[in-house]
């Protein structure tokens, strides 16, 4: 162990590319996404009140539908942009891990983001790739013996639950225009948002943590 730690201390680490700018931009987008989620939550609560009122005028229904449509479109655009930026961040951080000279990594930069789009494998492979980045960023020499992050574990659990709720809510809202179905679909959407908001804060936490780990590795070699 002393030999490993000695190597770790003396190893010269350099970024393939400094992730500072991508990290900052991703953090900004995450805060915007959190803000839109809060607005969407309030909008869905207003819709629940409207649906529970017993009488919905044509004007009130139109205002509600337009508001929900605008928020939905805005959220989708921001979510897609943030998702792309997150994948670019993962790609770069994984690339840096390989650049540190780490041996026996299971995920290449391409695979670290590609598994998000492969059915079934996308249920666990992206989580494993993120934990690998965490471990290598902690100690590139002895990364296999490092502990994973509970933050990443919580994020991935909430992410899977959220995606399940999205599918259920979408199917229910499309299957029928009845008030009861819309109420259930809206309730599920509210529940999803209550899960997503803390999940996004968790993402912010491990983004900061991993960047800080890689920054510390490089900083110790600046003389």
C-alpha positions as CSV (number, residue, x, y, z in Angstrom):
1,X,0.0,0.0,0.0
2,X,2.9,2.4,0.8
3,X,4.3,1.8,-2.7
4,X,0.9,2.6,-4.3
5,X,0.5,5.7,-2.3
6,X,4.0,6.8,-3.2
7,X,3.3,6.3,-6.8
8,X,0.1,8.2,-6.4
9,X,1.9,11.2,-4.8
10,X,4.7,11.3,-7.4
11,X,2.6,10.6,-10.5
12,X,2.3,13.6,-12.9
13,X,-1.3,14.3,-13.8
14,X,-2.4,16.6,-16.5
15,X,-5.8,17.3,-18.0
16,X,-6.5,16.1,-21.5
17,X,-8.7,19.2,-21.4
18,X,-9.5,21.4,-18.4
19,X,-13.3,20.7,-17.6
20,X,-13.7,24.1,-15.9
21,X,-15.8,25.8,-18.5
22,X,-18.0,22.7,-19.2
23,X,-18.5,22.2,-15.5
24,X,-19.6,25.8,-15.0
25,X,-22.0,25.8,-18.0
26,X,-23.5,22.5,-16.9
27,X,-24.0,23.9,-13.4
28,X,-25.8,26.9,-14.8
29,X,-28.1,24.7,-16.9
30,X,-28.8,22.5,-13.9
31,X,-30.0,25.6,-11.9
32,X,-32.2,26.7,-14.8
33,X,-33.6,23.2,-15.0
34,X,-34.4,23.2,-11.3
35,X,-36.1,26.6,-11.7
36,X,-38.3,25.3,-14.5
37,X,-39.2,22.2,-12.5
38,X,-40.4,24.3,-9.6
39,X,-42.5,26.4,-12.0
40,X,-43.9,23.2,-13.6
41,X,-44.7,21.9,-10.1
42,X,-46.6,25.0,-9.3
43,X,-48.4,24.8,-12.6
44,X,-49.4,21.2,-12.0
45,X,-50.7,22.1,-8.6
46,X,-52.8,24.8,-10.2
47,X,-54.1,22.3,-12.7
48,X,-55.0,19.9,-9.9
49,X,-57.0,22.7,-8.2
50,X,-58.8,23.4,-11.5
51,X,-59.6,19.7,-12.1
52,X,-60.9,19.3,-8.5
53,X,-63.1,22.4,-8.7
54,X,-66.0,20.6,-10.3
55,X,-66.6,23.2,-12.9
56,X,-64.1,24.2,-15.6
57,X,-65.1,27.1,-17.9
58,X,-63.8,27.1,-21.4
59,X,-61.7,30.2,-20.7
60,X,-60.1,28.7,-17.6
61,X,-59.4,25.4,-19.5
62,X,-57.8,27.3,-22.4
63,X,-55.6,29.4,-20.0
64,X,-54.5,26.2,-18.2
65,X,-53.8,24.3,-21.3
66,X,-51.7,27.1,-22.9
67,X,-49.7,27.6,-19.6
68,X,-49.1,23.8,-19.4
69,X,-48.1,23.6,-23.1
70,X,-45.7,26.6,-22.8
71,X,-44.0,25.2,-19.6
72,X,-43.9,21.7,-21.1
73,X,-42.1,22.9,-24.3
74,X,-39.7,25.1,-22.3
75,X,-38.9,22.3,-20.0
76,X,-38.3,19.9,-22.9
77,X,-35.9,22.3,-24.6
78,X,-33.9,23.0,-21.4
79,X,-33.9,19.3,-20.5
80,X,-32.5,18.3,-23.9
81,X,-29.8,21.0,-23.8
82,X,-28.8,20.1,-20.3
83,X,-28.8,16.4,-21.2
84,X,-26.4,17.1,-24.1
85,X,-24.2,19.2,-21.9
86,X,-24.2,16.5,-19.2
87,X,-23.1,13.9,-21.7
88,X,-20.3,16.1,-23.1
89,X,-19.2,16.6,-19.5
90,X,-19.2,12.9,-18.8
91,X,-17.2,12.3,-22.0
92,X,-14.6,14.8,-21.0
93,X,-14.2,13.7,-17.4
94,X,-13.9,10.1,-18.6
95,X,-11.3,11.2,-21.1
96,X,-9.3,12.9,-18.4
97,X,-9.4,9.7,-16.3
98,X,-7.8,7.8,-19.2
99,X,-5.3,10.7,-19.6
100,X,-4.2,10.3,-16.0
101,X,-2.7,7.0,-17.2
102,X,-5.2,4.9,-15.3
103,X,-5.1,1.1,-16.1
104,X,-7.9,-1.3,-16.7
105,X,-10.8,1.1,-17.0
106,X,-13.9,-0.6,-18.2
107,X,-15.5,2.4,-20.0
108,X,-14.1,4.5,-22.8
109,X,-15.4,8.0,-23.2
110,X,-17.7,6.8,-26.0
111,X,-19.1,4.0,-24.0
112,X,-19.6,6.1,-21.0
113,X,-22.2,8.2,-22.9
114,X,-23.3,5.6,-25.5
115,X,-24.9,3.2,-22.9
116,X,-27.5,5.9,-22.2
117,X,-29.1,5.0,-25.5
118,X,-28.9,1.2,-25.4
119,X,-32.1,-0.5,-24.1
120,X,-31.7,-2.6,-21.0
121,X,-28.0,-1.8,-20.7
122,X,-29.0,1.9,-20.0
123,X,-30.6,0.7,-16.7
124,X,-27.2,0.1,-15.1
125,X,-24.2,0.8,-17.4
126,X,-24.3,4.6,-17.1
127,X,-24.3,4.3,-13.3
128,X,-21.3,2.0,-13.4
129,X,-19.5,4.4,-15.8
130,X,-20.1,7.4,-13.5
131,X,-18.9,5.4,-10.4
132,X,-15.8,4.5,-12.3
133,X,-15.1,8.2,-13.0
134,X,-15.6,9.0,-9.3
135,X,-13.2,6.3,-8.3
136,X,-10.5,7.1,-10.8
137,X,-10.8,10.8,-10.0
138,X,-10.2,9.9,-6.3
139,X,-7.1,7.8,-7.0
140,X,-6.0,7.0,-10.6
141,X,-3.4,4.4,-9.5
142,X,-5.5,2.4,-7.0
143,X,-9.0,3.2,-8.3
144,X,-10.4,-0.3,-8.0
145,X,-10.1,-0.2,-4.2
146,X,-11.8,3.2,-3.8
147,X,-15.3,3.5,-2.5
148,X,-18.1,4.5,-4.9
149,X,-20.2,7.6,-4.3
150,X,-23.6,7.4,-2.4
151,X,-24.5,10.6,-4.2
152,X,-24.3,8.8,-7.6
153,X,-26.3,5.9,-6.1
154,X,-29.1,8.2,-5.0
155,X,-29.1,10.1,-8.3
156,X,-29.4,6.9,-10.4
157,X,-32.2,5.5,-8.2
158,X,-34.2,8.7,-8.4
159,X,-33.4,8.9,-12.2
160,X,-34.9,5.5,-12.8
161,X,-38.0,6.2,-10.7
162,X,-38.5,9.5,-12.5
163,X,-38.3,7.9,-15.9
164,X,-40.8,5.2,-14.9
165,X,-43.2,7.9,-13.7
166,X,-42.8,9.8,-16.9
167,X,-43.9,6.8,-18.9
168,X,-46.9,6.1,-16.7
169,X,-48.0,9.7,-16.7
170,X,-47.7,10.0,-20.5
171,X,-49.6,6.8,-21.2
172,X,-52.4,7.9,-18.8
173,X,-52.8,11.4,-20.2
174,X,-52.9,10.1,-23.8
175,X,-55.3,7.2,-23.2
176,X,-58.3,9.2,-22.1
177,X,-59.5,12.8,-21.8
178,X,-61.6,12.0,-18.7
179,X,-61.1,14.3,-15.6
180,X,-60.2,11.3,-13.4
181,X,-57.4,10.2,-15.7
182,X,-56.1,13.7,-16.0
183,X,-56.1,14.0,-12.2
184,X,-54.1,10.8,-11.9
185,X,-51.7,11.8,-14.6
186,X,-51.2,15.2,-13.0
187,X,-50.6,13.6,-9.6
188,X,-48.0,11.4,-11.1
189,X,-46.4,14.4,-12.8
190,X,-46.3,16.2,-9.4
191,X,-44.7,13.2,-7.7
192,X,-42.1,13.0,-10.5
193,X,-41.2,16.7,-10.0
194,X,-40.9,16.2,-6.3
195,X,-38.4,13.4,-7.1
196,X,-36.6,15.3,-9.9
197,X,-35.8,18.5,-7.9
198,X,-33.7,16.8,-5.2
199,X,-32.2,14.5,-7.9
200,X,-30.9,17.6,-9.7
201,X,-29.4,19.0,-6.5
202,X,-27.6,15.6,-6.1
203,X,-26.3,16.0,-9.7
204,X,-25.0,19.4,-8.8
205,X,-23.2,18.0,-5.8
206,X,-21.4,15.2,-7.6
207,X,-20.5,17.4,-10.5
208,X,-18.8,19.8,-8.1
209,X,-17.2,16.8,-6.2
210,X,-15.7,15.1,-9.3
211,X,-14.4,18.3,-10.8
212,X,-12.8,19.2,-7.5
213,X,-11.1,15.7,-7.3
214,X,-9.7,16.0,-10.8
215,X,-8.6,19.6,-10.2
216,X,-6.8,18.5,-7.0
217,X,-4.9,15.8,-8.9
218,X,-3.7,18.3,-11.5
219,X,-3.0,21.1,-8.9
220,X,-0.6,18.9,-6.9
221,X,1.7,18.7,-9.9
222,X,1.8,22.4,-10.6
223,X,5.3,23.7,-9.5
